[in-house]
Amino acid sequence: MRLLARFNLYSVALSLAFVMSACAAPPPLGLSGTSEPLPGTSQVSLIVSPGTRVTVTSTRTQAPTSAASTTSTTTTQQASILVVQDGAMLDRDIIPQLMQLYNLDEVEVKQALAGAPAGKLISTLAEGFRRMEGIIPVGEDRLEFPTNLAQQVAAWVKAADERYDALLAKVPQDQRNSFSPAEQLILASIIEAECLADAGETQVAAVLLNRLRDKTKLQTCVTAEYAIGYQRAFLLYDDMEVEDPYNTYHVKGLPPGPIASVDDKSFTAALRISADEELYFYLYDYVVNKLFFYSDYDVFRADANGAQGRYEEEFGESPYSKVNKQERFGS
């Protein structure tokens, strides 16, 4: 939801190290329901869960007027639910569901995503299946089968553009920033990944916008985590030094594409100008599950050191251990 760079709690020696970030994507929620048939009526049986392909069978029996006159028809329709949580990522959360829903292998799903048509939110710098990162909306999407995945991808792109227009219309002209729609989605995805507790989006956006304005590196941990393919509560120096275009410790400015799906709060925060031009740092305290924001680097660094120690004491594990932040700390 927010694009704030959170400083690595233990990287005290980082030269103007900027803030540790936490990716948030709560685990998928399931749906299930059944309907018992009544005599002479239609019957619908349905059990749906994320990433599950199910068959809905409707049976209608005509009440007999005589022992010999009974008519029965059966129709079959396939349906499924795709669940996309705040901060969900294609590789980790969405592609596995699409593989199961469409009965395709990983390569086939990624090819379909890579073939997405151009849209105002599709970054021209993102490559392959990552062109669709952040495009699929947050929520439960009921898909009807048979459906061609390529057609569904095109529908998602169109819906994403319409969603952007609707959100932008709610922001007064004098409060909009000057970034392109695709850049704003990238910014929103960083904000989303940083705001595990679904709060602080406006302040995270301010930190990121202030750094972009000053042409300094964003140095957000969530982008480094996206580059290396896993998360830690606190990154190692080696993680931050990975040479990857998505690692904003390595590159200046925004990464080439989004890193997660975003909700409306994060997206709206990414459309506006900075709400506080003095904010430059933030950290996520996992023990209290809350973001803290700073304009003073020394104060930030002291609090970051304390947060790292509290993490180790509270959870009884190394702060460098791999962890799914969305699953463990997400709201």
MIGUMAR-477749 format. One line per 5 residues: number of its first residue (from 1); their letters; for each residue x, y, z of N, C-alpha, C. Coordinates in steps of 0.1 Angstrom, whole numbers, m for minus. Example, Ala and Ser with C-alpha at 12.3 -4.5 7.8 and 13.67 -1.06 7.14 Angstrom:
<fizas>
1	as	132/m57/78/123/m45/78/132/m33/78 ~ 128/m22/71/137/m11/71/129/0/79 .
</fizas>
This chain:
<fizas>
1	mrlla	8/m12/0/0/0/0/8/13/0 ~ 19/12/6/27/25/7/40/23/1 ~ 46/32/m4/59/31/m11/70/37/m2 ~ 69/36/11/79/41/20/91/32/21 ~ 103/38/22/115/30/23/117/29/38 .
6	rfnly	117/17/43/120/15/57/134/12/60 ~ 141/17/69/155/15/71/158/2/77 ~ 168/m5/73/173/m18/78/177/m16/93 ~ 169/m22/102/170/m19/116/184/m21/121 ~ 192/m29/115/205/m31/120/216/m26/112 .
11	svals	212/m20/100/223/m14/92/226/0/96 ~ 232/1/108/235/14/114/246/21/106 ~ 254/13/100/266/19/93/262/23/79 ~ 250/20/74/247/24/60/248/39/58 ~ 254/42/47/255/56/44/242/62/40 .
16	lafvm	236/69/48/223/75/46/213/63/43 ~ 215/52/49/206/40/47/192/45/50 ~ 183/41/42/169/47/43/159/39/49 ~ 153/30/48/144/25/57/141/11/54 ~ 138/3/64/134/m11/61/120/m11/57 .
21	sacaa	117/m20/48/103/m21/44/98/m35/46 ~ 85/m36/48/79/m49/50/69/m52/40 ~ 69/m63/33/59/m67/23/47/m73/30 ~ 35/m69/26/24/m74/32/14/m80/23 ~ 11/m93/25/1/m99/16/m6/m110/24 .
26	ppplg	m17/m107/31/m23/m117/39/m27/m130/31 ~ m27/m141/38/m30/m153/31/m44/m153/26 ~ m46/m161/15/m59/m161/8/m70/m166/17 ~ m82/m160/15/m94/m164/23/m102/m174/14 ~ m108/m184/21/m116/m193/13/m131/m191/14 .
31	lsgts	m138/m196/5/m153/m195/5/m158/m209/3 ~ m168/m212/10/m175/m225/8/m190/m223/11 ~ m198/m231/3/m212/m230/5/m219/m241/m2 ~ m230/m246/4/m238/m256/m3/m252/m253/m3 ~ m260/m258/m12/m274/m256/m12/m281/m270/m13 .
36	eplpg	m290/m272/m4/m297/m285/m4/m308/m285/m14 ~ m311/m295/m22/m322/m295/m32/m335/m297/m25 ~ m345/m291/m31/m359/m293/m26/m366/m301/m37 ~ m376/m309/m33/m383/m317/m43/m389/m309/m54 ~ m386/m313/m67/m391/m306/m78/m385/m292/m81 .
41	tsqvs	m373/m289/m75/m367/m276/m78/m353/m279/m83 ~ m346/m268/m86/m332/m269/m91/m322/m272/m80 ~ m312/m278/m83/m301/m281/m73/m288/m275/m77 ~ m282/m268/m68/m269/m262/m71/m260/m266/m59 ~ m249/m273/m62/m239/m276/m52/m226/m269/m56 .
46	livsp	m221/m262/m46/m209/m253/m49/m199/m253/m37 ~ m187/m256/m39/m177/m255/m29/m165/m248/m36 ~ m162/m236/m31/m152/m228/m38/m142/m223/m28 ~ m129/m224/m32/m118/m219/m24/m108/m213/m33 ~ m99/m204/m28/m89/m198/m37/m81/m208/m45 .
51	gtrvt	m80/m205/m58/m73/m214/m67/m79/m227/m70 ~ m92/m229/m67/m99/m242/m69/m108/m241/m81 ~ m108/m250/m89/m117/m251/m101/m128/m260/m97 ~ m140/m256/m98/m151/m264/m94/m162/m265/m105 ~ m171/m275/m104/m181/m276/m114/m195/m274/m107 .
56	vtstr	m203/m265/m113/m216/m262/m108/m226/m269/m116 ~ m233/m279/m110/m243/m287/m118/m257/m283/m114 ~ m265/m279/m124/m279/m276/m121/m288/m287/m127 ~ m296/m292/m118/m305/m303/m122/m320/m299/m120 ~ m328/m300/m130/m342/m296/m129/m350/m308/m133 .
61	tqapt	m359/m312/m124/m368/m323/m126/m382/m319/m127 ~ m389/m322/m138/m403/m318/m140/m412/m327/m132 ~ m421/m321/m124/m430/m329/m116/m438/m338/m125 ~ m439/m351/m123/m446/m360/m132/m461/m359/m131 ~ m468/m359/m142/m483/m359/m142/m488/m373/m142 .
66	saast	m479/m383/m145/m482/m397/m144/m470/m405/m142 ~ m471/m417/m139/m460/m425/m136/m450/m426/m148 ~ m454/m424/m160/m446/m425/m171/m440/m412/m177 ~ m445/m401/m171/m440/m388/m177/m431/m380/m168 ~ m418/m384/m168/m408/m377/m160/m397/m372/m170 .
71	tsttt	m394/m358/m169/m383/m353/m177/m372/m347/m168 ~ m360/m350/m172/m349/m345/m164/m338/m340/m173 ~ m333/m327/m170/m322/m321/m178/m311/m317/m169 ~ m299/m319/m173/m287/m315/m165/m278/m306/m173 ~ m274/m295/m167/m264/m286/m174/m252/m284/m165 .
76	tqqas	m241/m283/m171/m228/m281/m163/m221/m269/m166 ~ m217/m261/m156/m210/m249/m158/m198/m249/m149 ~ m187/m245/m153/m175/m245/m145/m172/m230/m140 ~ m169/m229/m128/m166/m216/m122/m154/m217/m112 ~ m148/m206/m108/m137/m207/m99/m136/m193/m93 .
81	ilvvq	m128/m192/m82/m126/m180/m75/m111/m177/m74 ~ m106/m166/m80/m92/m162/m78/m92/m151/m67 ~ m84/m154/m57/m83/m145/m45/m70/m137/m46 ~ m71/m124/m46/m59/m115/m46/m60/m106/m34 ~ m50/m108/m25/m50/m100/m13/m41/m88/m15 .
86	dgaml	m43/m78/m6/m34/m66/m6/m19/m71/m6 ~ m11/m66/m14/3/m69/m14/6/m83/m20 ~ m4/m89/m27/m1/m102/m33/8/m100/m45 ~ 17/m110/m47/27/m110/m58/24/m121/m68 ~ 27/m119/m81/24/m129/m91/30/m142/m88 .
91	drdii	43/m142/m87/51/m154/m85/47/m162/m73 ~ 45/m155/m62/43/m162/m49/28/m165/m47 ~ 19/m156/m51/5/m158/m47/m5/m160/m58 ~ m3/m155/m70/m13/m155/m80/m11/m165/m91 ~ 1/m167/m95/4/m176/m106/0/m191/m101 .
96	pqlmq	4/m195/m89/0/m208/m85/m15/m211/m86 ~ m23/m200/m83/m38/m202/m84/m42/m203/m98 ~ m36/m195/m107/m40/m195/m121/m36/m209/m128 ~ m25/m214/m123/m21/m228/m128/m32/m238/m125 ~ m37/m237/m113/m47/m247/m109/m61/m244/m116 .
101	lynld	m64/m231/m116/m77/m227/m122/m78/m231/m137 ~ m68/m228/m144/m68/m230/m159/m62/m243/m163 ~ m57/m251/m153/m51/m264/m157/m39/m262/m166 ~ m31/m252/m163/m19/m249/m172/m6/m250/m163 ~ 5/m252/m170/17/m252/m162/23/m238/m161 .
106	evevk	33/m236/m153/38/m223/m149/43/m215/m162 ~ 49/m222/m171/54/m215/m183/42/m210/m191 ~ 31/m218/m192/20/m214/m200/13/m202/m194 ~ 12/m202/m181/6/m190/m174/14/m178/m176 ~ 27/m179/m174/36/m167/m175/36/m162/m190 .
111	qalag	34/m171/m199/33/m166/m213/21/m158/m216 ~ 10/m163/m210/m3/m155/m211/m2/m142/m205 ~ 4/m141/m193/6/m128/m186/15/m119/m194 ~ 26/m125/m200/35/m117/m207/29/m111/m220 ~ 19/m117/m225/12/m113/m237/1/m102/m235 .
116	apagk	1/m96/m223/m9/m86/m219/m8/m75/m229 ~ m20/m70/m234/m20/m58/m243/m15/m46/m236 ~ m12/m36/m243/m7/m23/m237/m19/m16/m230 ~ m16/m10/m219/m25/m2/m211/m18/9/m204 ~ m26/19/m199/m19/30/m193/m11/27/m181 .
121	listl	m15/16/m174/m8/12/m162/3/1/m165 ~ 4/m4/m177/15/m14/m180/28/m6/m183 ~ 38/m9/m174/51/m3/m176/58/m8/m188 ~ 63/1/m196/71/m3/m208/84/m9/m204 ~ 89/m7/m192/102/m12/m187/101/m26/m181 .
126	aegfr	89/m30/m177/87/m43/m171/87/m54/m182 ~ 93/m65/m180/94/m76/m190/87/m89/m186 ~ 84/m96/m196/78/m109/m194/65/m108/m186 ~ 62/m118/m178/50/m119/m170/49/m108/m160 ~ 60/m101/m157/60/m90/m147/53/m78/m153 .
131	rmegi	49/m78/m165/41/m67/m171/28/m66/m164 ~ 23/m78/m159/10/m78/m152/11/m77/m137 ~ 23/m75/m132/24/m73/m117/16/m61/m113 ~ 8/m62/m103/0/m51/m98/m12/m47/m106 ~ m15/m54/m117/m26/m51/m126/m39/m58/m121 .
136	ipvge	m38/m71/m117/m49/m78/m113/m55/m72/m100 ~ m68/m69/m100/m73/m62/m88/m73/m70/m75 ~ m73/m63/m64/m74/m69/m51/m89/m74/m49 ~ m91/m85/m44/m104/m90/m41/m106/m104/m46 ~ m119/m108/m46/m122/m122/m51/m128/m120/m65 .
141	drlef	m122/m127/m74/m126/m126/m88/m133/m139/m93 ~ m145/m139/m95/m152/m151/m100/m150/m153/m115 ~ m143/m164/m119/m140/m166/m133/m150/m177/m138 ~ m155/m175/m149/m164/m185/m155/m156/m193/m166 ~ m158/m206/m166/m151/m214/m176/m161/m220/m186 .
146	ptnla	m157/m224/m198/m144/m222/m203/m140/m208/m206 ~ m129/m203/m202/m124/m190/m204/m109/m191/m209 ~ m106/m183/m219/m92/m183/m223/m84/m173/m214 ~ m73/m178/m209/m66/m169/m199/m61/m156/m206 ~ m57/m157/m219/m52/m145/m226/m64/m135/m226 .
151	qqvaa	m76/m139/m228/m87/m130/m229/m90/m124/m215 ~ m88/m132/m204/m90/m127/m191/m79/m117/m187 ~ m67/m119/m192/m56/m110/m190/m60/m96/m196 ~ m65/m96/m208/m69/m84/m215/m80/m77/m207 ~ m89/m85/m202/m100/m79/m194/m95/m72/m181 .
156	wvkaa	m85/m79/m175/m79/m72/m163/m72/m59/m166 ~ m65/m59/m178/m58/m46/m182/m68/m35/m184 ~ m79/m38/m191/m90/m28/m193/m96/m24/m180 ~ m99/m33/m171/m105/m30/m158/m95/m21/m150 ~ m82/m24/m150/m72/m16/m143/m72/m2/m147 .
161	deryd	m73/0/m160/m73/14/m166/m85/22/m161 ~ m97/15/m161/m109/21/m156/m109/24/m142 ~ m103/15/m134/m101/18/m120/m92/30/m117 ~ m82/31/m125/m73/42/m123/m80/55/m126 ~ m88/56/m137/m95/68/m140/m105/72/m129 .
166	allak	m111/62/m123/m121/65/m112/m114/70/m100 ~ m103/64/m96/m95/69/m85/m90/83/m87 ~ m84/85/m99/m78/98/m102/m89/109/m102 ~ m101/106/m106/m111/116/m107/m115/122/m93 ~ m112/114/m82/m115/118/m69/m104/127/m62 .
171	vpqdq	m93/128/m69/m82/136/m64/m82/150/m71 ~ m83/161/m64/m83/174/m70/m70/177/m79 ~ m72/184/m89/m61/186/m99/m49/192/m92 ~ m50/201/m82/m39/207/m76/m32/198/m65 ~ m38/186/m63/m32/177/m53/m26/165/m60 .
176	rnsfs	m26/164/m73/m20/153/m81/m5/155/m83 ~ 3/144/m82/17/145/m86/18/144/m101 ~ 31/146/m105/33/146/m120/38/133/m126 ~ 38/122/m118/42/109/m124/32/104/m133 ~ 36/95/m142/28/89/m152/19/78/m145 .
181	paeql	8/74/m151/0/63/m145/7/51/m141 ~ 16/46/m150/24/34/m148/33/36/m136 ~ 40/48/m135/49/51/m124/41/52/m111 ~ 29/57/m111/21/59/m99/17/45/m94 ~ 14/35/m103/11/22/m99/24/15/m92 .
186	ilasi	35/18/m98/48/12/m92/49/18/m78 ~ 48/31/m77/49/37/m64/38/31/m54 ~ 26/30/m59/16/24/m50/19/10/m45 ~ 26/2/m54/29/m12/m50/39/m12/m39 ~ 49/m2/m39/59/m2/m28/52/3/m16 .
191	ieaec	43/12/m16/35/17/m5/28/5/1 ~ 21/m2/m7/13/m14/m3/22/m24/5 ~ 33/m27/m1/42/m37/5/48/m32/18 ~ 49/m20/20/55/m14/32/45/m14/44 ~ 32/m12/40/22/m10/51/15/m23/55 .
196	ladag	22/m31/62/17/m44/66/4/m43/74 ~ 3/m33/83/m8/m32/91/m20/m24/85 ~ m19/m22/72/m29/m14/64/m31/0/70 ~ m20/6/73/m20/20/78/m7/27/75 ~ m7/40/74/5/48/72/8/50/57 .
201	etqva	m2/48/48/0/49/34/4/63/30 ~ m2/73/35/0/87/32/15/91/35 ~ 19/87/47/33/90/52/43/83/44 ~ 41/70/41/50/62/33/52/69/19 ~ 41/73/14/41/80/1/49/92/2 .
206	avlln	48/100/13/55/112/15/70/110/15 ~ 75/99/22/89/96/23/94/93/9 ~ 87/85/1/92/81/m12/92/93/m22 ~ 81/101/m21/80/112/m30/91/122/m27 ~ 95/124/m14/105/133/m10/119/128/m15 .
211	rlrdk	121/116/m15/134/110/m20/135/111/m35 ~ 123/109/m42/123/110/m56/125/124/m60 ~ 119/133/m53/121/148/m56/136/152/m54 ~ 142/146/m44/156/150/m42/166/142/m50 ~ 160/132/m58/169/124/m67/179/115/m59 .
216	tklqt	174/111/m47/182/101/m39/176/87/m41 ~ 184/77/m38/178/64/m39/167/61/m29 ~ 157/53/m33/146/50/m24/150/41/m13 ~ 159/32/m16/164/22/m6/153/16/2 ~ 144/10/m4/133/3/3/136/m12/3 .
221	cvtae	134/m18/15/137/m32/16/128/m41/8 ~ 115/m36/6/106/m44/m1/110/m46/m16 ~ 117/m36/m21/121/m38/m35/133/m48/m36 ~ 142/m47/m26/153/m56/m25/148/m71/m23 ~ 138/m72/m15/132/m85/m13/125/m91/m26 .
226	yaigy	119/m82/m33/113/m86/m46/124/m91/m56 ~ 136/m84/m55/147/m88/m64/153/m101/m60 ~ 154/m104/m47/160/m117/m43/150/m128/m42 ~ 137/m125/m42/127/m135/m42/123/m141/m29 ~ 127/m134/m18/122/m139/m5/123/m127/5 .
231	qrafl	117/m128/17/117/m118/27/124/m121/39 ~ 130/m111/46/135/m112/59/129/m101/67 ~ 129/m102/81/124/m91/89/134/m80/87 ~ 147/m83/86/158/m73/84/168/m79/74 ~ 171/m71/64/180/m76/53/194/m76/57 .
236	lyddm	201/m85/51/216/m85/52/222/m75/42 ~ 234/m71/44/241/m62/35/241/m69/21 ~ 244/m82/20/244/m89/7/231/m88/0 ~ 220/m88/7/207/m86/1/205/m73/m6 ~ 210/m63/1/209/m49/m4/218/m46/m16 .
241	evedp	228/m54/m17/238/m52/m27/236/m59/m40 ~ 225/m67/m40/221/m74/m52/219/m65/m64 ~ 226/m68/m75/225/m59/m87/213/m64/m95 ~ 202/m57/m93/189/m60/m100/182/m47/m102 ~ 175/m46/m113/168/m33/m116/157/m30/m106 .
246	yntyh	152/m41/m99/141/m39/m89/146/m35/m76 ~ 159/m36/m73/165/m33/m60/168/m18/m59 ~ 160/m11/m52/163/4/m51/174/8/m42 ~ 181/m2/m36/194/1/m30/204/1/m41 ~ 202/m5/m52/211/m6/m63/209/4/m73 .
251	vkglp	196/7/m77/193/17/m87/187/29/m81 ~ 188/40/m88/181/53/m84/168/54/m91 ~ 158/59/m83/145/61/m89/136/49/m87 ~ 125/48/m94/116/37/m93/121/25/m100 ~ 117/13/m95/120/0/m102/113/0/m116 .
256	pgpia	116/m9/m125/109/m9/m138/94/m13/m138 ~ 90/m19/m127/75/m23/m127/71/m24/m112 ~ 58/m26/m110/52/m28/m97/58/m41/m90 ~ 56/m42/m77/61/m53/m70/50/m61/m63 ~ 37/m56/m64/26/m62/m57/13/m56/m61 .
261	svddk	2/m63/m58/m11/m58/m60/m14/m47/m50 ~ m23/m38/m53/m25/m26/m44/m40/m24/m42 ~ m43/m19/m30/m57/m16/m27/m59/m1/m30 ~ m71/4/m29/m74/18/m33/m67/28/m24 ~ m65/25/m11/m58/35/m3/m44/37/m7 .
266	sftaa	m37/26/m10/m23/28/m15/m22/35/m28 ~ m32/31/m37/m31/37/m50/m34/52/m49 ~ m44/56/m41/m47/70/m40/m36/78/m34 ~ m29/72/m24/m17/79/m18/m6/81/m29 ~ m5/72/m38/5/73/m49/1/84/m60 .
271	lrisa	m11/88/m60/m15/98/m70/m13/112/m65 ~ m11/114/m52/m11/127/m46/3/133/m45 ~ 4/146/m43/17/152/m39/21/148/m25 ~ 33/150/m21/38/147/m8/29/154/3 ~ 25/146/13/17/152/24/26/158/35 .
276	deely	39/155/35/48/161/45/62/161/38 ~ 67/172/35/80/173/27/92/171/36 ~ 90/169/49/101/168/58/104/153/62 ~ 95/144/58/97/130/62/107/123/52 ~ 116/116/58/126/109/49/129/94/54 .
281	fylyd	124/90/65/127/77/71/115/71/77 ~ 115/58/77/105/51/85/110/37/88 ~ 104/31/98/108/17/102/95/10/106 ~ 95/m3/104/84/m11/109/88/m19/121 ~ 81/m16/132/83/m23/144/74/m35/145 .
286	yvvnk	80/m47/143/71/m59/141/65/m63/154 ~ 71/m60/165/65/m63/178/52/m57/181 ~ 51/m44/177/38/m36/179/31/m36/166 ~ 37/m41/155/30/m41/142/26/m27/137 ~ 36/m18/137/33/m4/134/45/2/127 .
291	lffys	42/12/118/52/20/111/54/33/119 ~ 67/36/120/71/49/126/79/57/116 ~ 76/71/116/82/80/106/91/90/112 ~ 101/94/104/111/103/110/116/114/99 ~ 120/125/104/127/135/96/142/136/101 .
296	dydvf	145/131/113/158/131/118/165/117/117 ~ 176/116/110/182/103/108/187/97/121 ~ 193/105/130/199/99/142/188/93/151 ~ 177/100/152/166/94/160/160/82/153 ~ 159/82/140/155/70/133/164/58/135 .
301	radan	177/61/134/187/50/136/187/44/150 ~ 185/52/160/184/47/174/172/38/176 ~ 161/43/170/148/35/171/149/22/163 ~ 156/23/152/158/11/144/166/0/151 ~ 176/4/158/184/m5/166/176/m12/177 .
306	gaqgr	168/m4/183/159/m9/194/149/m19/188 ~ 143/m16/177/133/m25/171/139/m38/167 ~ 151/m38/162/157/m51/159/159/m60/171 ~ 164/m54/182/166/m61/194/153/m67/200 ~ 142/m59/199/129/m63/204/124/m75/196 .
311	yeeef	126/m74/183/122/m85/174/128/m98/178 ~ 141/m98/180/148/m111/184/143/m116/197 ~ 141/m107/207/136/m111/220/122/m116/220 ~ 113/m109/212/99/m113/212/97/m126/204 ~ 104/m128/193/101/m140/185/111/m151/186 .
316	gespy	121/m149/193/131/m159/196/138/m164/184 ~ 140/m156/174/147/m160/162/156/m149/156 ~ 165/m152/148/174/m142/142/165/m133/134 ~ 168/m120/135/161/m110/126/164/m112/112 ~ 174/m120/108/177/m122/94/171/m135/89 .
321	skvnk	163/m142/97/156/m154/92/146/m150/81 ~ 144/m159/72/134/m157/61/120/m159/67 ~ 111/m150/63/97/m150/68/88/m145/57 ~ 76/m150/57/65/m144/48/59/m133/56 ~ 62/m121/53/57/m109/61/42/m108/60 .
326	qerfg	37/m109/49/23/m108/47/15/m118/55 ~ 19/m130/55/13/m141/62/14/m139/77 ~ 26/m134/82/28/m133/96/24/m120/103 ~ 26/m109/95/23/m96/101/12/m88/94 ~ 7/m93/83/m3/m86/75/m16/m85/83 .
331	s	m23/m74/80/m36/m72/86/m47/m81/80 .
</fizas>
